[in-house]
Amino acid sequence: MMNSITEKVVVITGASSGLGEATVRLLSERGAKVVLAARRADRLENLVKDIKKAGGEALTVITDVAKRDDMENIIRSAEY
């Protein structure tokens, strides 16, 4: 049996497209608070708007996973 993810905070890197975007949408639909991390701000902002419009909670963090400071920023942001 899978535990509920309702109200859990989930960070998804590569969230602006493809598998990352699909994962964000699915987890949000199931009640998770999602932190979207990627480099393409415009795509992330549109995705956050869609999630919030559907009643979900989402936060955007512009991130380059190759940069340590960006990764630390994700952690700080996920503590919302």
Phi, psi and omega in degrees: 000133181273135176291152179291143176255006179304129178072001175278148178266127181235129177261130178237117174273154184070029188283353187280349180194172173058222183299322179299313179297315180298321179294317177302313182298315181296311182296321178296317178300331180270005173102001179285150169273122187250139174250115183266122181237128177186179181269339186268092185303317184298319180291321179296316181297320177296321179293318177299318178301316179299316182295314181294322178299326180275002177097005181271174177245130182210152181221140179258135173228111178291124191217138166246110186296348177279353182251121182303316180301320179295320180293320177295325178295323176300314182299313179299318182292327183289348181275017183287000000 
